[in-house]
Structures are given as structure tokens and as C-alpha cells.
Amino acid sequence: MRRSLAVLLVCLAPASAHASPGPDSVVVIANADVPESVALAERYVRERGVPRAQLCLLSLPEADTISLAEYEAGLLEPLRA
């Protein structure tokens, strides 16, 4: 009885619970100063069908880590604009 109820609840769950983001809900970010980053981002956009307008090329530091100020100024603010 419990198993039947669990199966019924799963079957009645809204379809949106299993939704995954589509290409039009993604932003692809690449470091404009690193040719390999741009090439990889362009390939991802092409292969995944992401609209070209959602490719965001930003001039970012090439270091493995950045400060909060660099993150906010170089990445966060341009994305919000």
C-alpha cells in the first residue's frame, strides 16, 4: 500500500520538478584576454545551441584567484548591466 502511494505521488508530481535549464537560460562567460577561453566558450555556444547573444566576453585577470573587488568590478557588474 505504501509503495503504491509513493508511486502515485511521484506520478502526480509537477513536470517542472524535472525541468532542466535550456540553452536560452544560460550565460557563457569567457576571458576575452585568453584565446583558449574564447575558443572553448564559442565551441560550447555552438555545440549546445546557446544563443550567441548570451556569450559574454570579459577582460578578467588570468590568475587562479581574484579579489572580491576584482570579481565585483570585472565579472558581477558587467553581468548586471
C-alpha positions in Angstrom: 0.0 0.0 0.0 2.8 2.5 0.9 4.7 1.6 -2.2 1.6 2.2 -4.4 1.0 5.6 -2.7 4.7 6.6 -3.3 4.5 5.7 -6.9 1.2 7.6 -7.3 2.8 10.7 -5.7 5.8 10.5 -8.0 3.5 10.2 -11.0 1.4 13.2 -9.9 4.5 15.4 -9.2 4.5 18.5 -11.5 6.6 18.2 -14.6 8.6 21.3 -13.8 10.2 19.5 -10.9 12.2 17.6 -13.5 12.9 20.6 -15.7 16.5 21.4 -16.6 17.8 24.8 -17.8 17.7 25.2 -21.6 20.2 27.0 -23.9 18.2 30.2 -23.7 18.6 30.4 -19.9 22.4 30.1 -19.8 25.1 32.8 -20.0 28.5 31.6 -21.1 31.4 33.6 -19.7 34.9 33.7 -21.2 38.0 35.6 -20.5 38.4 37.9 -23.5 42.2 38.1 -22.8 42.8 34.3 -23.2 42.3 33.0 -26.7 41.8 29.4 -25.4 38.9 30.6 -23.1 37.2 32.4 -26.0 37.6 29.4 -28.3 36.2 27.0 -25.7 33.3 29.3 -25.0 32.5 29.7 -28.7 32.5 25.9 -29.2 30.3 25.4 -26.2 27.8 28.0 -27.5 27.8 26.3 -30.9 27.6 22.7 -29.7 24.9 23.4 -27.0 22.8 25.8 -29.1 23.2 28.7 -26.8 22.3 32.0 -28.5 25.4 33.9 -29.5 24.0 37.0 -27.7 24.4 35.1 -24.4 28.2 34.7 -24.9 29.8 37.3 -22.5 33.5 38.1 -23.2 35.0 39.9 -20.2 38.6 41.1 -19.7 39.5 39.2 -16.5 42.7 38.5 -14.6 44.5 35.4 -15.7 45.3 34.4 -12.1 43.8 31.3 -10.5 42.2 33.5 -7.8 40.9 37.1 -7.8 39.9 39.5 -5.0 36.4 40.3 -4.2 36.8 43.8 -5.7 38.1 42.3 -9.0 35.2 39.9 -9.0 32.6 42.6 -8.5 34.2 45.1 -10.9 35.2 42.6 -13.6 32.5 40.0 -13.6 29.5 40.8 -11.5 28.9 44.4 -12.6 29.2 43.7 -16.3 26.7 40.8 -16.0 24.2 43.0 -14.2 24.5 45.7 -16.8 
